[in-house]
Every structure is written in structure tokens, then in C-alpha cells.
Amino acid sequence: MRSQLLAAACLLGLMAAPAAYAKDVTINLSAKEVDRPIDNNGTMYASWTYDGQVPGPVLRVTEGDTVTFTLTNAATNKNSHSIDFHAAQVDVINEFEPIKPGETKTFKFVAKHPGAFFYHCGAEPMIQHIARGMFGLILVDPKDPNALPKADREYVLVQSEIYANPEDKHAMMKNDWQNVVFNGVAFKYDPVHDPNATKTLVAKPGERVRIYFVNAGPNEFSSFHPIAGIWDKVYRSGNPKNVLEGMQSFVVGPGDAATFDLISPVEGANAIVNHSMRAAHSGAIAVIMFSKDADPKMGKGDLILVP
């Protein structure tokens, strides 16, 4: 009877919708050393990855969830690997320790704060493990379903640097990169600057497009800006309490993340860039097309990280 009364009260608007219940979540990832393309021409690069992709899989939990995480370092790998969750509060020595090829590590943490959080390999030298592709995003949705305005579409963009020689740790320390890119590939979503690009992000005019942005670095800052648009809202670290409005750009440092809401009143294109021009012109541009016939599947489900 009590649950029926609560449901009726919510329908009548007499009280807020109930918060999500905390739950136990199991997440498994594998460290894999693979060759993967870094441009739209198919140039291959010796990468270190989670589950064979760059960025790694988008992980999604809810504030208050208990996460049981297992990392497997494939026996075919040559290097030790680990994981560092910026959403976790644990012991860096125990939970984040590197594991050798063929080993498995399991630990738990409670996702206490909502937001968009970076995860990456912390094995030494950390700069090389990140530069070669071992990074991704873990989203911790707020337990209050009304903490953020409802998004019509969601996308993930992860900025990182590509160095000409993946073995050259000295070049990484000098910040002597070849490209700054979104989601592992130069101009991946930009057919304007690269005719070999075949994808853009899409939405309809008037839709609230939420972009979860991570700066994996390992070195460059990002002045994140939507050319021909204005960020309706910016949430520092993706936390609903850290809100800014009407922003032309917002600086996200290496190892940090933020959530950005974009609404276009007209059809056409915005170009989302790192407004450091040397970064943009080397690959850190993503075009978002606003049209009335935008693909309804894009920016939803598994397509918030466009492959």
C-alpha cells in the first residue's frame, strides 16, 4: 500500500521522483597490446589499450553503486598494466598496482560522487601507457534523476596526443607530439579538413546534446569550444553542482573531464575544437551536424561513443 501511495504522489507532482537505488555493478576489462589506425587513411600504430580500442569502453554506473572491477592483462602482452579510476577512493598501492602479463586483479570501490571521470593505466612509465592509448571514461550518473536537464543525445569525446614513435618516451616528456586527436583518430569526425573522414556527430535543431569530454593528455590542455555555438551549460568534472552557463569555451587540463550541453536553434554545423590552433589543425576537430532528419539512433545507447 505504501508503494502505491508513493507512486500516486509522484504522478500528482506532490513529491519528487525517487532517487535510484544503489546497486552492485561488475565491470571487466582486458589490457591488450594491438596495432590500430590513428588516421582516416588507416595508418597503423602500436597501441596499448583496454579491450583493444582507443578510447577504452565507456563505463557507466550510478552514484552510490558498489563497483567490483576486474582487470585481466592478456598473456600475449609484453608489459605490465593497471587501471587508475578517478572516480574511486582507494589505496593506490593495492588497488591500482600493475599486474604482469597473464595475471588478473580484482578490487571494489563505491562511486560516491556523480560526474564524468577519467580512467587510465598507471603502470610506469605512466606517460607512455597513456600516450599509447590506455584511457577511457567512467560516467557516474547522479542518483537524483532530475539533477541534470534531460539530454536528447549524448556523445563522448576523449582528447589525446599521438607521438610519432610510440617507444620514444623522451619525445613524450618533451611534449613533442605529432597529432592531438579526439577518440584516437586525427579528424575522425571532420570531413571538412580530411576528405577521408566518413563520420560526423549528428543531432536535430533544438535538441540538448550532452558531450562528456575527457582530456587524456598526457600533456596538452584543451580550450574546448563549439565554433558557431555556445555551451548552454558546462559542468566541471561532470558534477551537477558545478554548473556554469553560456560559456564560449572551457579549459580542461590533462587528466580532467567535464560535461558540456549544446543546443543549436538552427540547422547547419558546429565544429567542436580544442581552440589551441596547433592542436585543432593537427586533428582535434569534430563536426556536429544539426538537421531535422538526423539519425535517431546516433547519440544513444552504444552510439554515445561513435566508432
Buried (B, 14 or more C-beta within 10 A) or exposed (E): EEEEEEEEEEEEEEEEEEBBEBEEBEBEBBBBBBEBBBBBEEEEBEBBBBBBBBBBBBBBBBBBBBBEBBBBBBEEBEBBBBBBBBBBEBEEEEBBBBBEBEBEBEBEBBBEBBBBBBBBBBBEEBBBBBBBBBBBBBBBBBBBBEBBEEBBBBBBBBBBBBBEEBEBBEBBEEEBBBBBBBBBBBBBBBBEBBEEBEBBBBBBBEBBBBBBBBBBBBBBBBBBBBEEBBBBBBBBBBBBEEEEEEBEBBBBEBBBBBBBBBBBEEEEBBBBBBBBEEBBBBBBBBBBBBEEEBEEEBBBEEBBBBE
